[in-house]
Amino acid sequence: MKHLTPIIVLASMLLAACGGAEALTAEDILNNAAEATATIETVEFEIARDGSPIVIDPEANLAILGATGAYEAPDSVYAAVRVGAGTIITEGEVLWIADGVFLRLPPLFPEFEPIEVGDTFDATRIFDPEQGVPAVLTDGLTDPTLVGEEEIDGIPTYHVTGTAEAETITDIVGGGLETDQTVTVDLWIDRGSFEVVRLLVTEDDEETWTLDFFNYGGDVEIPTP
């Protein structure tokens, strides 16, 4: 049996080497993601709503259905927002820049016009370090758990889940959450870059918001009014 000794020694060395690398915890992954998020220069995003629309103007029966857009640090966001009014669905372009908020909605507004939006949908909050995704990554989740590793659109990711008070996360979805509830938050984070690939918010009634992020560091176009 002496001829087996080198094999046993080699196997022991391999097992020791594998055991020497500690597995990442959910907290480790979130902290790494927070560091990656802090360095974002540009990113594109898509927001999808699965459930009842978020009404922003009850008199006009005007509701937000979703949006796609782009962010450029530190505070510029462009979004094509899908809006429903009864059975009519249209799309307007909203621009958040240092000079204010602007809307383009042909044929009513063929060019960007300044608007007042108050506390309604504000896409800049998604990236705000005090209110948005960075804040959720650092301290917004209760009992974060690593679900496992999954692929999202071909990207290997860590899947982390936890719960959060709605009032701490509503800004990520433009103020569209009822704040007197606890929501489930699922995050899919790129295993290589630790960039957030997808964020899913599930409300008490199982209605959801899905935010997808892509093209980190790529060229984005932020129009000028």
C-alpha positions as CSV (number, residue, x, y, z in Angstrom):
1,M,0.0,0.0,0.0
2,K,3.0,2.3,0.1
3,H,2.5,3.3,-3.5
4,L,-0.7,5.1,-2.5
5,T,1.1,7.4,-0.1
6,P,2.0,10.1,-2.7
7,I,-1.6,10.2,-3.9
8,I,-3.0,10.5,-0.4
9,V,-0.5,13.3,0.3
10,L,-1.4,15.1,-2.9
11,A,-5.1,14.8,-2.1
12,S,-4.6,16.2,1.4
13,M,-2.7,19.1,0.0
14,L,-5.5,19.9,-2.5
15,L,-8.2,19.7,0.2
16,A,-6.2,21.9,2.5
17,A,-5.7,24.5,-0.4
18,C,-9.4,24.4,-1.1
19,G,-10.3,24.8,2.6
20,G,-7.9,27.7,3.0
21,A,-10.1,30.0,0.9
22,E,-13.1,31.1,3.0
23,A,-16.4,31.2,1.3
24,L,-18.0,34.7,0.9
25,T,-20.9,35.4,3.2
26,A,-24.0,37.4,2.2
27,E,-22.5,40.4,4.1
28,D,-19.2,40.1,2.2
29,I,-21.0,40.1,-1.1
30,L,-23.1,43.1,-0.2
31,N,-20.1,45.1,1.1
32,N,-18.2,44.3,-2.1
33,A,-21.2,45.4,-4.2
34,A,-21.5,48.6,-2.2
35,E,-17.8,49.4,-3.1
36,A,-18.5,48.7,-6.7
37,T,-21.6,50.8,-6.7
38,A,-19.7,53.7,-5.3
39,T,-17.5,53.9,-8.4
40,I,-20.3,53.8,-11.0
41,E,-19.7,56.4,-13.8
42,T,-22.4,55.2,-16.2
43,V,-25.0,52.5,-16.3
44,E,-28.3,51.7,-18.1
45,F,-31.4,50.4,-16.3
46,E,-34.9,49.0,-16.8
47,I,-37.7,49.2,-14.3
48,A,-40.7,46.8,-14.7
49,R,-43.8,46.7,-12.6
50,D,-45.8,43.4,-12.1
51,G,-49.0,44.4,-10.4
52,S,-51.4,47.3,-10.2
53,P,-50.0,50.5,-11.8
54,I,-48.7,53.3,-9.6
55,V,-51.1,56.2,-10.0
56,I,-49.4,59.6,-10.1
57,D,-52.4,61.7,-11.1
58,P,-55.8,60.3,-9.9
59,E,-57.8,63.0,-11.7
60,A,-56.3,62.1,-15.0
61,N,-56.1,58.4,-14.1
62,L,-52.4,58.7,-15.0
63,A,-50.1,55.8,-13.9
64,I,-46.5,54.7,-14.3
65,L,-46.0,51.3,-15.9
66,G,-42.3,51.1,-16.1
67,A,-39.2,52.8,-17.5
68,T,-35.9,52.3,-19.3
69,G,-33.0,54.8,-19.1
70,A,-29.4,55.7,-18.3
71,Y,-27.5,57.2,-15.4
72,E,-24.3,59.3,-15.6
73,A,-22.6,60.3,-12.4
74,P,-23.0,62.3,-10.4
75,D,-26.7,63.2,-10.8
76,S,-27.9,62.9,-14.4
77,V,-30.6,60.5,-15.4
78,Y,-32.6,60.1,-18.7
79,A,-35.6,57.8,-18.8
80,A,-38.2,56.8,-21.3
81,V,-41.2,56.3,-19.0
82,R,-44.2,54.2,-20.0
83,V,-47.4,55.9,-18.8
84,G,-51.0,54.6,-18.9
85,A,-54.2,56.7,-18.9
86,G,-57.1,54.3,-18.8
87,T,-56.7,52.0,-21.8
88,I,-54.2,54.4,-23.5
89,I,-50.5,53.7,-23.0
90,T,-47.9,56.2,-24.2
91,E,-44.3,56.9,-23.5
92,G,-42.7,60.2,-22.4
93,E,-39.1,61.1,-21.9
94,V,-38.0,62.5,-18.6
95,L,-34.7,64.1,-17.9
96,W,-33.2,64.8,-14.4
97,I,-30.2,67.1,-14.4
98,A,-28.7,69.8,-12.2
99,D,-30.9,72.4,-13.8
100,G,-34.1,70.6,-12.9
101,V,-36.6,68.0,-14.4
102,F,-37.7,68.1,-18.0
103,L,-40.4,66.3,-20.0
104,R,-40.7,65.6,-23.7
105,L,-44.1,64.1,-24.7
106,P,-44.9,64.6,-28.4
107,P,-47.1,66.0,-29.7
108,L,-48.0,68.0,-26.6
109,F,-44.4,68.7,-25.8
110,P,-42.2,68.2,-28.9
111,E,-39.2,69.5,-27.0
112,F,-38.0,69.1,-23.4
113,E,-40.0,71.4,-21.1
114,P,-39.3,72.0,-17.4
115,I,-41.8,70.4,-15.1
116,E,-42.5,70.1,-11.4
117,V,-42.7,66.5,-10.2
118,G,-42.8,66.9,-6.4
119,D,-42.3,63.6,-4.6
120,T,-43.5,61.5,-7.6
121,F,-41.2,59.3,-9.7
122,D,-37.6,60.4,-9.4
123,A,-35.1,58.1,-11.0
124,T,-32.1,59.9,-9.5
125,R,-33.0,58.3,-6.1
126,I,-32.1,54.9,-7.5
127,F,-28.4,55.9,-7.3
128,D,-28.5,58.2,-4.3
129,P,-25.9,57.0,-1.7
130,E,-28.2,57.9,1.1
131,Q,-31.5,56.6,-0.3
132,G,-30.9,54.3,-3.2
133,V,-29.2,51.0,-4.1
134,P,-26.0,51.9,-2.3
135,A,-27.8,52.4,1.0
136,V,-29.7,49.1,0.6
137,L,-26.4,47.3,0.1
138,T,-24.7,48.8,3.1
139,D,-27.4,48.7,5.8
140,G,-30.9,48.4,4.2
141,L,-31.4,44.7,4.5
142,T,-32.4,42.6,7.6
143,D,-30.9,39.1,7.9
144,P,-29.4,38.9,4.4
145,T,-29.0,35.4,3.2
146,L,-26.9,33.9,0.3
147,V,-29.4,31.8,-1.7
148,G,-26.8,30.5,-4.1
149,E,-25.2,31.2,-7.5
150,E,-27.4,31.7,-10.6
151,E,-27.0,33.1,-14.1
152,I,-28.9,36.2,-15.2
153,D,-28.8,36.8,-18.9
154,G,-25.7,34.7,-19.1
155,I,-23.9,36.6,-16.2
156,P,-22.8,34.4,-13.3
157,T,-24.2,36.0,-10.1
158,Y,-24.6,35.6,-6.4
159,H,-28.3,35.6,-5.3
160,V,-28.8,37.4,-2.0
161,T,-32.1,37.9,-0.3
162,G,-33.4,39.7,2.8
163,T,-36.2,41.9,4.0
164,A,-36.5,45.7,4.4
165,E,-38.9,48.3,5.7
166,A,-40.6,49.7,2.6
167,E,-39.9,53.3,3.8
168,T,-36.2,52.6,3.4
169,I,-36.5,51.3,-0.1
170,T,-39.3,53.2,-1.7
171,D,-37.0,55.7,-3.3
172,I,-35.5,53.0,-5.5
173,V,-38.8,52.5,-7.2
174,G,-39.5,56.2,-7.5
175,G,-41.7,56.5,-4.3
176,G,-44.1,53.8,-5.5
177,L,-44.3,51.7,-2.4
178,E,-46.8,51.8,0.4
179,T,-44.5,52.5,3.4
180,D,-46.4,50.6,6.1
181,Q,-45.2,47.2,5.1
182,T,-42.1,45.0,5.1
183,V,-40.9,43.9,1.6
184,T,-38.6,41.1,0.4
185,V,-35.6,42.2,-1.5
186,D,-33.7,39.9,-3.9
187,L,-30.3,41.0,-5.4
188,W,-28.4,39.3,-8.1
189,I,-24.7,40.5,-8.0
190,D,-22.1,39.8,-10.6
191,R,-19.6,37.3,-9.2
192,G,-16.7,38.9,-11.0
193,S,-17.3,42.7,-10.7
194,F,-19.8,42.7,-7.8
195,E,-22.0,45.0,-9.9
196,V,-25.7,44.7,-9.2
197,V,-27.3,43.0,-12.1
198,R,-30.9,42.7,-10.9
199,L,-32.9,43.9,-7.9
200,L,-36.4,42.5,-7.2
201,V,-38.7,44.1,-4.6
202,T,-41.7,41.9,-3.6
203,E,-44.5,43.6,-1.6
204,D,-46.9,42.0,0.9
205,D,-49.5,41.3,-1.8
206,E,-46.8,39.7,-4.1
207,E,-46.8,42.6,-6.5
208,T,-43.2,43.3,-7.6
209,W,-40.8,45.8,-9.0
210,T,-37.8,44.5,-11.0
211,L,-34.8,46.7,-11.7
212,D,-32.2,45.5,-14.2
213,F,-28.8,47.2,-14.6
214,F,-26.5,46.7,-17.5
215,N,-23.8,48.3,-19.7
216,Y,-21.8,49.5,-16.6
217,G,-19.1,52.0,-17.7
218,G,-20.4,52.1,-21.3
219,D,-21.3,55.1,-23.5
220,V,-24.7,56.5,-22.5
221,E,-26.6,59.4,-24.0
222,I,-28.1,62.0,-21.7
223,P,-30.0,64.5,-23.8
224,T,-29.8,68.2,-23.2
225,P,-33.0,70.3,-23.0
